[in-house]
Amino acid sequence: LLGQNVNSYCDADANATIVDGQQYLASGFVNVVKRKNSGIRFAELLQRLSSINSNVRIRFTSPHPKDFPDEVLFQMNYYFFFEFYNQAQSGSNEVLRRMHRGYTVEAYMNLVEKIKDKIPGVTLTSDFISGFCGETDEDHEQSVQLIKNVQYSYCYTFVYSMRERTKAHRRYCDDVPMDVKKARSQQLQSEFRKGALALNKTFIGKTLTVLVEKESKRSSGFWMGRSDGNLKIIFPKGSVNCFDSSSSSSVHRRNSKIGDFVAVDVLLSNLHCLIIEVLIIIFRSPTLRQRC
């Protein structure tokens, strides 16, 4: 699913009762634009899509953190959404206020803790902007601290570039020098990499479910796939056991192929990927979650 603030989805043309739009916000967040008060919300959209075929993986981008009420978290947990793109933009309340984001760092961290509590094993990714109008060294250090506290699996960092016909263009001055912006962005990237490497090491010895996506660029004898948490996984091709709950012969052997879900043991890790051993090919549904 692709869209700007995709989780703000509301199908106002669908048959739906009038509801209080505010109740569909994450706690501590406020709307900065007018919100529809009726229609099919994002949580129900996820449930409807997932019910079409339980053996698919649905991802979405780009969400806004305000639109993650408990109903959405429940659907993400039940239907294997273990990657959570939760853009922060800054770790400074003053910068967030000038950005007109509609939340504080404290509200953001409360949401992060709720996500980790409701979706065990979740991985978090985010966006950060370096050098927004008026950003001080202290503001920047608060962003560094937020990255340390959350421990993202991936971060996109950008240097701020003024856009015409925006509130920032009308109200503020692009006063942070470009060399400072770049240096701050590089520091955010460096801090993220430290946390991501430490995070990847925690998966060693664990069993993950991986969707086979394509042949590895490293070798034609290996597959590349991604875990439920969207971690990059490299593993050897070959014949392995296949579990199919719908078959009279539930376990047999065959070669893994693109589109398979496979259960794997993590052997090694680095910043960019996990190296694993394939255990079994599975045909997955929500009832098989504990199996893998």
N, C-alpha and C positions, 0 to 999 in steps of 0.2 A: 504494500500500500504506500503510495507516494503522494505527498502533499505538504504544503506549508502549514505547520500546526495541525498535522494530520489527525491527531487525537481530539481535536476540537470538532470533529465530524458531527453533523446533525442533519439528518434527512428530514427537512421540514415538510416535504410533500407526502411522507408516509403517514399512515393512520397511527396516530399517537395521542395520548392524553396530554393536557397542559401540565408542565412540571416546573418546579423552581430551578432555573438554570444554575443558581449558585450552589446547589447541593452536589453538582457534578464537578466541582472544583476540588483539587487537593487542599487539605487543611493549611491555612496560612497564606493562600494565594488569592489574588483578586483579578477580576477581568479589567483589561485596559481598553477593550472595545465592546460594543453592544453585542449581546448574546441572545440567540434564539431560545425561546422558552418551551418549545415543543418539537417533537420529532424523534427519530431513531438515533440514539447516542452511540458513541464509539464502542462501548462495552458490548452492546447488542450486535453491532456490526461484526466484531471479532467472533462472538458466539455463533452467529449465522454462517460466517465463512468457514469456521472450524468444523461445523456440523456437516458440511458438504462432503468432506473426506478427512478422516482422522489421520491418514498417513501423509499429510502434507505439513510443511513448515511455513508459517506466515510471518513475514517481517514487515515493519513499517518505518517510515522516515518522512518528514522530520517532525517530531512531536514537540509540544511545549510542556514544561513540567507542571503547569497549573492544571492541566487536564488529565491528571492521573488519580481519580477518586478510587475508593476501595473496589468498586465494581469492575474497573478496568484491570486492577492488579489481580483480582480473582480470576478473570478470564485469561490473563497472561500466564498465571501460575498453572492453571488447569490444562491449558493447551500448549505447554512447552515453550513459552516465550521467556527464555532465560537470559536474553540480552536486553539491556535497558538503556536506550539512548536518552540521556537526561541532561540536556544542555544547561550549563550554568552561566556561561559568558564571562562572569567575574566572581571573585570571592570577596568583593568589597560592597557593602551595603550602599555606600555613597555612589559608586559607579553604577550599580543596579538601579538606583533611583534616577540617575540622569539618563540611563538607557530606557527608562519607562518600562521595566520588566514586570512589575506587579508582584514582586516577592522579595524577601530578605534572604540572606545567607542562612539564618536560623531556620526559616521555613523550608528552604531547600534541603538542609541537612536532616530535618525531621522527616521529609519525604524519602530521602536516601535510606535512613534507618528503617522506615516502614517497609520499603521495597525489600531490603535485605532480610527483614523479619518474615515477610509474607512469601517471598520467593527464595528459598534456600539455594545457594549455589549460583545466584544471579551474577552476571558480569555487567558493569556499568561503563558507558562511553559518554563523552561530552564534547562540547565546543567551548573555547575560551578566546576572547579578543584581547589583544595586548595594545595598550596605548590609546584607549578611548579618551575622548576630550576630558582634560583635567585630571587624568589618572596620575596619582603620585606614587613614589616609591613604596609608601606604606600600603596603598591600594594594591599594588602589584604583589607585595609580599603576602597579602591576605589571599590572593588567588593561588599563590604557591602553596600556602598552608591548606587551602581547600583541596587541592589535588592530593596532597599528602594524606589528608583525613579520609577521603573517599576511596582512594586506590582504584583508579579507573583501569580497565583493560585496554582502552584506547582513548586518546584525546586528539581532537583537531584544534590546532591553534592558529590564529590569524592575526596579522597586524591590522590595526584599524585604518580604514580608508573612508574619508568623508564622502557621503552621497548627497547630491542635491535633492531638494524638495522633501527632506526629512526633518523631524523635529530637532535632531542634533545640528543639522545645517542651519536651521533658523535661530537656534538658541545658544549654541556653544561654538567654541573656537578649537580647531584641530591643532592643539598646542604642544603635543608630545613629539619631539624630534624623531625622524624615521630610524636613526641608528639606535635610539633608546627602545623604540617599539620592537625592532628586530631582536635586540639583546634580551628583552623581557620574554618575547615569544620563544626564543631558544631555551631560556631557563625553564619555562613552563614545560616544554618538550622533554628536557632533561629530567625534570622531576617526575613527569608522567612515566618515562621509561623505567626509572628505578622502581616505581610502584608496580608497573605491569610485569616486570621480570620477577619480582617477589611474588606477585599473584600467580603467575604461571607455574612457579615452583610448587605452589600448594596443591596443584593437580597431580603431581607425580604420585603414582600408586593408586590413583582413583580410576573408577570405571565411568566412561562417558558415552553418550549416544552421539554418533556422527553421521551426517548426511554426506554421501560420496558425491562430489561436485564435478571433478575433472582430473585429468592426468597431471601429476606433479611436474612443475617446470624443472625440478632437480633431476628427475630420472623417469624414464618410461616404465620402469618397474614399480612405480609408486603412485598411489592416489593422493589427491588433495581433497579434503572435506572440511566441514565446519561443525562444531559442537552446537548443542542447544544454546549455549552462551556466545555463539559466533566466534569461537576461538579457532584459529587455523590449525588443522590437523594433517600430518603427513604420515602415511602408512603404506606397507607393501601390498601389492596386488597378490592374488593367489586364491586357492581353494580353501574355504573355511566352512564351518558348520552354519546351517541356515535354519532358523526357527520360524515356523509358520503355524500359528494357532488355528488357522482355517483348514489346514491340510490333515488328512488321515494319518499321514506320516509326518509328524510335526517337526522332526529334525533330520536334515539331509545335508550333503556337502555340494557346494558349487562355488564358482568364482564370483567374487564381489564385482559389482558394476556400478556405473553412474546411476544415481537415483536410489540406491540402497541406503537403508539405515543400518549402521553397524555398531555393535557394542565393542568398546576398545579399552584396554588398559594403558595408562600413560606411563611411559618409561623415562623420557627425558623432556626437557623444556628449555626454550630460550625466549628472547624478547618477542620474536615474531611467530613462533609456532610450537606445537607439542609433537613429539615423536612417540608413536604408540605401537602396540601389538593388537591385532584384530582378534577378538574372541568369537563373535558370532554375528551373522546377519539376522536382522529382525524385521518383522512386519509390525509396525508400531501403531498402537492406539492408546488413549489415555489410561486404559486398564493395565497396560504393560509398563507404565512409568517406573514402578518400583523394581521391575526386572532389570532395568538398565540405568 
